[in-house]
């Protein structure tokens, strides 16, 4: 792994949720895609990340004109509504549920790929438990990721896989666990998403863990230790920024945080933190 910093440009993004069922969750802007894009552009964000209830909500005729009008990119599409809205996971003991989960993610891969944006698999990794053992669940997860990542490769985008904290899943909790999972796959088209909120719970040293992830890192979620905007908790963002520069990371840092105290303030606080540490 090359840790000699070179000139890189990390890019900023901010989340927009279009799923009413997610209200109260860690998304900065809500409900109205055009308003979210306009506010993101006005504050200086490079891109938006959309949490959509389904692929139908992010059709090319809907998203494309807004991205062009406001001069922002699409950083990624979240798939968590597959679990939140439709109760689908990639590790369900029910093969029919797993099949529908794969189709849900595949449709979002297609929707994002039109704009060069990957889809994120996070909460749809599900859990293992009484009805499905850990090894069986991991086998289901590997099968789904191999399928989805190769589909994404045909669309010229990766799949982003997000380790989550222990309170949200018992499948993959740390970046090291994520690296082990990625290396066990047949496909080479899965990248890891490092979410600083989850990492604050699970990692001993978030900055060091990022460096150990190396070339497998494809995306970063920017939030503080309490899931408020960066600067409202105790994460050492200077150390995180140094680690990312040493890795020559040139991807997105996307604000997936609570809209504290309100969406505009959360976005403004985030872009100021991004400019201070990562620009």
Phi, psi and omega in degrees: 000126181277117180251022174272114184297141172235174180292113178230160178234101173287146187242150184260148176211164181218146184276146172230121177263131176251008183255110180303329182294342181269001184302135186097352180272184188274064176232143189279307179253156190224143161074311187252110185295318181294317179298318179297317178296318180297316180291321178299315180295318182296328181274349176099015176289147179280333189203170173236151172242128188251131172259106189249145178291338178191170178296332180298334183282349183231047178294156183300325181287341178272309188282316186307307181299326180288318177299318180291317183298320186258000174068034177242156177265168169261115183281319183188165172241129175278145180249006187300340177294341174303320175277310188296317185264319190251357178059043180251140170221157180280353182240015179302144174293346180269116183298327178294321177295317179299318179297318179292326177296316178298317180296323178298312180293319181300320179296323178287328173301313180298319181295316181288325184298334177299339180242015180071022185251138178277164172259148182256129171253110179235272184294340179287356172294339175072207183216158167257155183185215187299319186274344179212127181284168184299311183294323177294317179296318178297323177295318176298318181295315178299317180300315181294316181293322176300315180297309185292320182293323177290325173298316179296323179300323178293342177259004174067034172224157173273175165256137176259126178249131187247111169296141182238161182288165188299338181279348182249337176201156171247019181271290184228111188253330185242163176296324177297319174299321179296318177299316179299318178297310182301319181290341180274354183276156173286324181283156173245023187248026174246126175249159181263147174252120176265110179261116187296332176294310178297320181296325178300331179276319192259334186264145174291317182218099184306318182297315179296320179297321177299314181298322180292337179288328173055228186291352179281347182282129181235350186193151178227134172263126187260111176205161179268181187301331181259012180071009170279173181301153180308130182104354180254014180216216185235017175291140179273089184290333176297318178293320177298315180298318178298317179298316181294322177294319179295332177277353186060037179289129180230029179265199182271147161246112188248130179289101169247087187216168176294144180282063187261133352281350177202164185303313182298314180297320179297317179293318180295316178299319181294313183292329175294318178293321178298314180298323183290316190257328194241344187293000000 
